[in-house]
Amino acid sequence: MTASLAQSAASPAAASPTATAGDGAQPRIATVPSIRLGNTGLPISRLVLGTMTFGLQTDEQTSHRILDIASDAGVTTLDTADVYPLGGGLATAGRTEQIIGRWLQGRRQRVLLATKAVGVIGPAAWDRGASRKHLLDGIDASLRRLGTDYVDLYQLHSDDPHTPLDETALALDTIVRSGKARYVGVSNFLSYRLARLIGRAETRNLVRVVSVQPRYSLLFREIERELLPLAQDEGLAVIPYNPLAGGLLTGKHKPGAPTPGTRFTLGTAAERYQDRYWNEQAFATVESLKAVASDAGIPLTTLAVAWVLANPAITAPIIGASRPEQLAEVLAAIPVRLEPALKLRLDELTAAYRRGDAGR
Ligand SMILES: NC(=O)c1ccc[n+]([C@@H]2O[C@H](COP(=O)([O-])OP(=O)(O)OC[C@H]3O[C@@H](n4cnc5c(N)ncnc54)[C@H](OP(=O)(O)O)[C@@H]3O)[C@@H](O)[C@H]2O)c1
């Protein structure tokens, strides 16, 4: 176990750069501290590396380089999913886990691994969802691709309204008790469904979910109204994705046709990401945010991730890169402490993204 893993940093503000032992004899400086995964005793890194670019947008060699850089910076925790890479389909599903699996050889004990199931992974009607059959098949298939006999966190990629919550809760319990996952969590759940899942697990004395993985950024704040208060009440870790709104919050995109080679033109994901963020309101907000970033003397990319980190309900944002050089500006968010006035300015500028489709 590295020193950064052993470090307990329940308060992120208390965490500081830590010397860790690397592969060789030379100690190296880890800039990313650790934080407990919700109410568990497990220290994950304060930034989690997302991997969904690996295997389509990013080739294997480049993916391994991204993993090396993040790992050297102290990122101990990886997030993936059975259906990745993003932008592909059935023909490519599973590639990302295989790429990670090859990188993991000889490193498994120094890495915390989170994966997910529920998305469509095969042609049969049961190759998706949160049924007992699919989750038990799914964990075995992920473990084979990852070349390991357990994952640290197994997550439901989304809610499955067609499977009774009790069936899903029991399957997650089986997976943890079999030793194939250390903990379980959910992603993309409405608050009331997550509250019910927790309640059913409690009633039946089953293993509880410990984390939630929602979308969250300066351009998407709806989770502040219900999900974050629920997570705080229940002691759930919050490990949000899309902290840069798929790259829009870098400020590099311009209205008009999306830039080729980026998330907004990426295969089957292009339309979804354009739907989410490629609109006049988002571009106007990014322009205002750029001015704030410039006044603060912080790159917008760094500021956007620092703003997510500044929310006390957030455990660890999941960052992503399609090229190794993109990581530096994101990792630079770790030491940034937003002045209250700057935080307030950012909150006010993006208040509209908190309201969602609220009727009142
Ligand atoms: N549970 C879910 O449903 C779900 C959904 C989405 C993501 N996730 C997880 O969260 C992870 C992170 O999500 P995300 O990739 O959407 O995060 P993000 O931070 O919103 O977007 C990352 C993307 O922004 C661009 N970028 C990042 N740094 C940059 C820089 N310095 N300069 C210029 N461009 C930069 C890159 O895209 P380009 O190079 O294409 O511009 C990069 O791939 C994923 O890998 C996955 O593990 C989960």
The ligand as an SDF file (V2000), in Angstrom:
LIG
                    3D

 48 52  0  0  0  0  0  0  0  0999 V2000
  -21.8580    7.0420  -15.0700 N   0  0  0  0  0  0  0  0  0  0  0  0
  -21.9750    7.6150  -16.2400 C   0  0  0  0  0  0  0  0  0  0  0  0
  -23.0450    7.5900  -16.8620 O   0  0  0  0  0  0  0  0  0  0  0  0
  -20.7930    8.3520  -16.8120 C   0  0  0  0  0  0  0  0  0  0  0  0
  -20.9790    9.2390  -17.8900 C   0  0  0  0  0  0  0  0  0  0  0  0
  -19.8610    9.9350  -18.3520 C   0  0  0  0  0  0  0  0  0  0  0  0
  -18.6170    9.7250  -17.7830 C   0  0  0  0  0  0  0  0  0  0  0  0
  -18.4580    8.8260  -16.7660 N   0  0  0  0  0  0  0  0  0  0  0  0
  -17.1450    8.5730  -16.1450 C   0  0  0  0  0  0  0  0  0  0  0  0
  -16.5210    9.8100  -15.8350 O   0  0  0  0  0  0  0  0  0  0  0  0
  -15.2790    9.9170  -16.5350 C   0  0  0  0  0  0  0  0  0  0  0  0
  -14.9920   11.3690  -16.8440 C   0  0  0  0  0  0  0  0  0  0  0  0
  -16.0570   11.9120  -17.6210 O   0  0  0  0  0  0  0  0  0  0  0  0
  -15.7620   12.9060  -18.7850 P   0  0  0  0  0  0  0  0  0  0  0  0
  -14.6420   12.3800  -19.6300 O   0  0  0  0  0  0  0  0  0  0  0  0
  -17.0350   13.2290  -19.4530 O   0  0  0  0  0  0  0  0  0  0  0  0
  -15.2000   14.1830  -17.9740 O   0  0  0  0  0  0  0  0  0  0  0  0
  -15.0410   15.6810  -18.4380 P   0  0  0  0  0  0  0  0  0  0  0  0
  -14.0030   16.2370  -17.5340 O   0  0  0  0  0  0  0  0  0  0  0  0
  -16.3540   16.3780  -18.4680 O   0  0  0  0  0  0  0  0  0  0  0  0
  -14.5200   15.6390  -19.9420 O   0  0  0  0  0  0  0  0  0  0  0  0
  -13.2430   15.1540  -20.2500 C   0  0  0  0  0  0  0  0  0  0  0  0
  -12.9120   15.5510  -21.6800 C   0  0  0  0  0  0  0  0  0  0  0  0
  -12.6770   16.9540  -21.7620 O   0  0  0  0  0  0  0  0  0  0  0  0
  -11.6160   17.2090  -22.6700 C   0  0  0  0  0  0  0  0  0  0  0  0
  -10.4920   17.7480  -21.8840 N   0  0  0  0  0  0  0  0  0  0  0  0
  -10.1050   17.3820  -20.6380 C   0  0  0  0  0  0  0  0  0  0  0  0
   -9.0580   18.1090  -20.2240 N   0  0  0  0  0  0  0  0  0  0  0  0
   -8.7610   18.9590  -21.2270 C   0  0  0  0  0  0  0  0  0  0  0  0
   -7.7840   19.9460  -21.3900 C   0  0  0  0  0  0  0  0  0  0  0  0
   -6.8720   20.2300  -20.4400 N   0  0  0  0  0  0  0  0  0  0  0  0
   -7.7530   20.6410  -22.5670 N   0  0  0  0  0  0  0  0  0  0  0  0
   -8.6460   20.3910  -23.5310 C   0  0  0  0  0  0  0  0  0  0  0  0
   -9.6090   19.4460  -23.4270 N   0  0  0  0  0  0  0  0  0  0  0  0
   -9.6680   18.7260  -22.2880 C   0  0  0  0  0  0  0  0  0  0  0  0
  -11.2820   15.8720  -23.3120 C   0  0  0  0  0  0  0  0  0  0  0  0
  -12.1740   15.6410  -24.3920 O   0  0  0  0  0  0  0  0  0  0  0  0
  -11.7880   15.9260  -25.9490 P   0  0  0  0  0  0  0  0  0  0  0  0
  -10.3390   15.6360  -26.1220 O   0  0  0  0  0  0  0  0  0  0  0  0
  -12.7030   15.0050  -26.6800 O   0  0  0  0  0  0  0  0  0  0  0  0
  -12.1140   17.3690  -26.1930 O   0  0  0  0  0  0  0  0  0  0  0  0
  -11.6580   14.9020  -22.1970 C   0  0  0  0  0  0  0  0  0  0  0  0
  -11.8580   13.5920  -22.6440 O   0  0  0  0  0  0  0  0  0  0  0  0
  -15.4200    8.9580  -17.7140 C   0  0  0  0  0  0  0  0  0  0  0  0
  -14.2000    8.5130  -18.2590 O   0  0  0  0  0  0  0  0  0  0  0  0
  -16.1940    7.8290  -17.0820 C   0  0  0  0  0  0  0  0  0  0  0  0
  -15.3180    7.0060  -16.3340 O   0  0  0  0  0  0  0  0  0  0  0  0
  -19.5460    8.1570  -16.2600 C   0  0  0  0  0  0  0  0  0  0  0  0
  1  2  1  0
  2  3  2  0
  2  4  1  0
  4  5  1  0
  4 48  2  0
  5  6  2  0
  6  7  1  0
  7  8  2  0
  8  9  1  0
  8 48  1  0
  9 10  1  0
  9 46  1  0
 10 11  1  0
 11 12  1  0
 11 44  1  0
 12 13  1  0
 13 14  1  0
 14 15  2  0
 14 16  1  0
 14 17  1  0
 17 18  1  0
 18 19  2  0
 18 20  1  0
 18 21  1  0
 21 22  1  0
 22 23  1  0
 23 24  1  0
 23 42  1  0
 24 25  1  0
 25 26  1  0
 25 36  1  0
 26 27  1  0
 26 35  1  0
 27 28  2  0
 28 29  1  0
 29 30  1  0
 29 35  2  0
 30 31  1  0
 30 32  2  0
 32 33  1  0
 33 34  2  0
 34 35  1  0
 36 37  1  0
 36 42  1  0
 37 38  1  0
 38 39  2  0
 38 40  1  0
 38 41  1  0
 42 43  1  0
 44 45  1  0
 44 46  1  0
 46 47  1  0
M  CHG  2   8   1  16  -1
M  END
$$$$
